[in-house]
């Protein structure tokens, strides 16, 4: 091929690439795939993983890489990547088995989907589709949950809890909590705009989710999240007088739930039972287990406070700390059920600083007004709160709720900000 032919073909190839990159069909396919991730997440673990891979294939050709690189330097995008890099390098000094080291990469790896989601939805007008898909899917799940509570034979999988058709009651409760509070601001907005039908629809869905947690299946972590998110909603969106009315209504609703739901009373009473008898009966040891895990994790952190014991080292630390004093003391786990301790044992203070920097950067992203900012704020605050009692940023279901929510809502907020500037 001659030099002239080469020079002529180069611009043509570049033009074809630009046309491909700006293809509306690819952008639309990426939107649809994220909608499918959101719709399938309450029901499956396999389907969302497949759709994530297809989304990356669809969105990658549409990226303007110089622009993407500039955005990647911002904390909201850079910190998820930094945590993954720390997890990868942490394998070098880990004292855990190689299988444990490799397995521990997966929880951090999903965080790197946040930057492409932020980038894509800062250019897309379809972020609301994703939220609506998740809401509808969870509403269907709530109806099915009530159904299998009344008719257990209709369960879709062999779950451990009544009224939980798929997965587990912790995941289900986190989904319903998110949906209920995501609807709180639209309900308030419709009410102030005197749109009675829309207000009633939002309140009916909120009631569907909340009553399910009161009477069917609830995680106590979700109950803590509800209290925190109620305070956040009052602080962010209500006047002092309206906040006092909400407080009175919450007290009345809590009293009504307590007197009418034997299930809720039992869930709360079990805390003391689990604490007292956890060492004798590990099947009823949820509270005692957490306290034991935290004590052992703090001891492991104190042994290597700066950079921790390395990626995938938690199981090894529990093996070293195991004693024969009781079944609980002999238990060996790879999850201390606290996000900060999960990070601290593996990567020390360096990891903890990155973790809290990540949460702060994403909180700052959602300090503005509007539905997308409110939903993003709910997602981040819910994750921070639930991570006091679980490792929810690294757990599959709650972790993907965080990644998807921050990416889509954050991108929508960035798009609105860009449009105003």
N, C-alpha and C positions, 0 to 999 in steps of 0.2 A: 504494500500500500504506500502511495506517495505521501510526502509531507503535506501537500496541499489537501489531499483527501482526508488526512488525519485532522487537519485544522478545521475542515468543514464539518466533519462528523462530531467533533467535540461539542460545539454549541448545540447541535441537534440532540445529542444524548442528554445534555444538560437541560434542554427544554422539555424533553420527555420526562426526565426525573422531576422537574418542577410541576409538570402537569399531574404526574402520579402522586406527588406529595400533597397536592392541593385537591385531590379527588374527593368530591362530596360523598361518593359511595363508601370509601374507606372510613371517613369520619363517621358516617352514619352506622357502619358496621361496628365500629368501636363503641359507639353509644349503645347500640342494641346489646352488645356482649356484656357491657357493665350492667345494663338493666337485667340481663339474665343472671349475672353473678348475684345481684341483690335479691332477685326473686327466688333463687334456688338456695341461698344461704340458710334460711330457717329450716330447710328440709334435708339438706345433704351436705356432705363434705367433699365427695368426689366431683359432683357437677360444678361447684364454684371453682375448683382447681382447674378443671378443663377449660372453663370460660375465661379464667385469668390468662392461661397460656394463649388462647385464641385472641384475646384483647391485645396482648403484647405484639402478636404477629400483625394485627390490623393497625395498631397505632404507630408502630415503629416507622413505617415508611412516610407517615404524615408529619414527622417531627422536623422542625427547622433546628438543626443541631447547634448552630451558634447561639440562637435565642435560648434554646434549652439549657446550654451550658451556663449562660448568664443567670438563668433562673435557679439552676442547681446550686449556685453559690449562696442562695438565701438560706437562712437557718431552717425554715420549715421543710426545705428539700434536702439540705446538706446533712442534717442530723440523722435522719433515717439511714442514709448511706454510711455515716460515720459509725453508727451502732453495728451495722453489718460488718464493716471493716474491722472493728474491734473484736467482734465474734470470730472472724476468720483468723486474725493474728493471735487471738487468745488460745487457739489450738496449740500454738508453739510451746507454751509454758504449762499447759494443762496436765494434771496428774490423773485425769480420767481415762478410761479405755477409749480407743479410737472410735469405736462404734458410738459411744456416748458423745464424743466431741462432734462427730459428723451430724448426729441426730440433733444436737443443740444449735446447729446453724439454722435449721429450718424455721424456728420461731422468729428469729431476727430477720431472716431473708425476706419475709413478706412485707416488711416495712419499706423496702426499696420500691414497692409499687406506688407509694404515695407520690413521689415526684412526677411520674408519667400521668397519674390521675389528675394531679393539680394542673399540670400543663395542658392536658387534653380538655378538661372542663373549664379552663380559663378561656377556651376558644369555642366551646360548644354551648348551644342553647337548650340542651336536653338534660341538664342536671336534675330537674324536677321529675323527669321520668324515673330516674333511679330511686329517688325517695318514695315515689308513689308505688313502684313495683315492690319495694320492701314492705311498705305499709299494707298493701293489699295481701301480700303473701302471709304476713304475720296475722292479719285479721282472719284469713282462712284458717291458719293454724290455731288461733284462739277458738274458733267455732268447732274445729275438729277436736281440740283439747276438751271442751265441754262434752262433746259427743262421746269420746272414749272414756271419760269419767263416768258417764251414765251407762255406757255399754262397752266394757273393756275388750270384748271380742273384736271390736273394730280397730284395735291398735294396729298401726302400720309396721312397727318393729317391736321387739321385746325389750322395752325400756323398764327401768327399775321402779319408776314412780307412776301411780295412777294419774290419769289426766295428762300424761305427757306422751303424745303419739310418736314422736321421733326425738332422737338425741337425749337430752336430760333436762331436769327442771331448772338448773342453773342457767343454761343457755336460753331456755324459753323465757325465763323471768327477765333476763337482760334485754332480750328483744322487745318484750311487752313494755318494759319500763321506758326504753328509748322511744317507742312509738307513742306512748301516752304523753310524754313530755314534748316530743316533736309536734304533736297536735295542739299543745297548750296555747302557743302563740297564735296560730291561725284561729282557734276558737275565740280567743280574746279579741283579735282583730275583727272577726265577723260580728261578734257581739257589739263592739263599739260602732261598727258600720250598720247596725240594725238589720243584719242579714240572718233572720231567724232560722231558716232551713239549714243553711251552711253551719251555723253555730250548733244546732241540734245534732247534725250529722257528726261533727267533731266530738261533741260531748258523748254521743252514743258509742263511738269507737273507743274513747278514753275509758268509759265505763266498762266496755267489753274487756279491755286489757286489765284494768285494775281489779274487777271482780274475779277474774280468772286467778289472779295472784292471791286474792284473799280467800277464795273458797276451793280452788282446785290444786294449784301447785305454785309454790313460791320459794325462792332462795332468800335466806336472811340477808345476804349481801345486797340483793335488790331492794329490800326494805330500807337498808341504810342509804342506798342511792336515791330512793324516793324522797327521803327526808332532806338530803342535801340539795336535790334538784328543785324541790318545793321552795326552799330558802333562796336558791339562785333565781328562780322565776319571780318571786316576790321582789327581790332586790333589783332585778333587771327591768321589770316591766310594770310594776304596780306602784301606786302611790301608797303613802303610809296608811291611809284609811283602808284602801283596798287590801293591803297586806294583812291588816288586822282582821278584816272579814275573812280572808283566805285562811288565816290561822284558826279562827273560830270554826270555820267549816271543816278544816282538817281534823281538829280535835273531836268534833261531833261525828265525822265519818269514821275516825279511828275507834271511837267508843262503840259505834254501831257495828263495825266490823268485828271488834273484840267480843261483843256479846252474842253475835249471830254466827260466828265461824269458829267451831271447835277445832278445825284444822289449824287456823292461825294461832289460837291459844296454845295448841300442842307444839307448834314449831318454835314458839318463843320459850315455852317451858323446857323444851329439850336442851336448851343451852346449858342450864344448870345441871341437868342430868348427865349430859355428855362430859361436862367438866369433872363431876364427882366420880363417875364410873368409867371414864375412858380408859384408864390403865388396866381395869379388869376385863372389860368387854370392848374390843377394838371396833366391833361393828357399830357401837354407839359412841364413837370417840371423836366426832368432828371437831368440837371445841378443844378438847384436850390434845388432839393431833396437831392443830395449828400452833398451840402454845409450845408443844414439844419441838415442832419443826422450827419455829422462830428461835427458840433457845439454842438449838444446835447450829442453826445458820449464823446467828450472831457470834457464836464461838468460832466458827470457821472463818467468818469475816475478820475477826480480831487477829487471827493467825496470819492473814495476808491482806492487810487493809488497803494497800495502794493499788495493786493490779489484780488482786484476787488469786484464785487457784486455777484459773483458766477455763476455757469453754468446755462445757460438758462435765465439769468436776463435781457437781452437786451430789450425785449418787455416791461418788468415791468418799466425799466428806461424811456422808451419813453412814457409810460402811465403817469408817474409822470411829465414829461416835456411837455406834450401836453397842448396847449392853444387854445383859440378860435379866435386868431388873423387872421388866414386864414386857408384854407383847408390844406395847406402844414404844418403849425405849429401844426395842430391837428392830423396829420397822425401818426399812431402807427405801427412800424415795428419791426422785430426781426433780421434785418441785416443792419448794418450801411454802407455797400458797401465800406468797407476798411478793409483789413485783420488785420492790426495792431490794429485798434480801436475795431474790433470785439473781438479780444483776450483781449485787455486792459480793456474793460468794464467788461468782465466776470472774468478775473484772474489777472488783474493789471500788475504791472511791472514784476512779476514772470512769467506770461504767455508770455509777450512780449520778455523777455530774452530767454525763451525756443523756441519761434517761430523763432527768428533771429539766434539762435544757430543751429536750424534745417536747415535753409536755408544755413548758412555758412558751416556746415558739408557736405551738399550735393553738394555745389559748389566745395569744396575741393576734393570731390570724382572725379570730372570731369575736373581737371586742366591739365590732360595729353593730348596726341595726339591720333588720330584715330577717326573713325566714331562714335563709341559708346560714347566716351568721348564728342564729339561735340554735339551729340543729347541730351545727358544728360545735358550738359551745357545750351543748348537752352531751354530745358524744365524748368530748375530751374530759369534761368533769365527771361523767359517769365512769370512764375508764380509770381515771385517777382514784376515784372513791372505791370502786370495786377492787382495784389493785392493792388496797390495804389488806384485803382478806384472801386474795387470789393473785395469781400471776397472769392477769387478764390481757395484758398487752402481748404476751407470748403464747397464750392459749389460742387454739385454732379459731374457734367461733368468735369469741369476743375480740381477738386480735384482728380478724378480718372485718368485723363491724367497725373497728377503729380506722383501719386502713381505708376501707371503702368510704366511710363517712367523712373523714378528714379530707381525702382526696377529692371527692365529688363536691361536698359543701365548700371546701376551701377554694377549689377551682372556680366555683360559681361566685364566691365572694371576690376573688381576684378579678374576674371578668367584670363584675359591677364596678369595682374600684377603678379599673382601667377605662371603663366607659365614662366615668365621671371626670377623669383627669384630662 
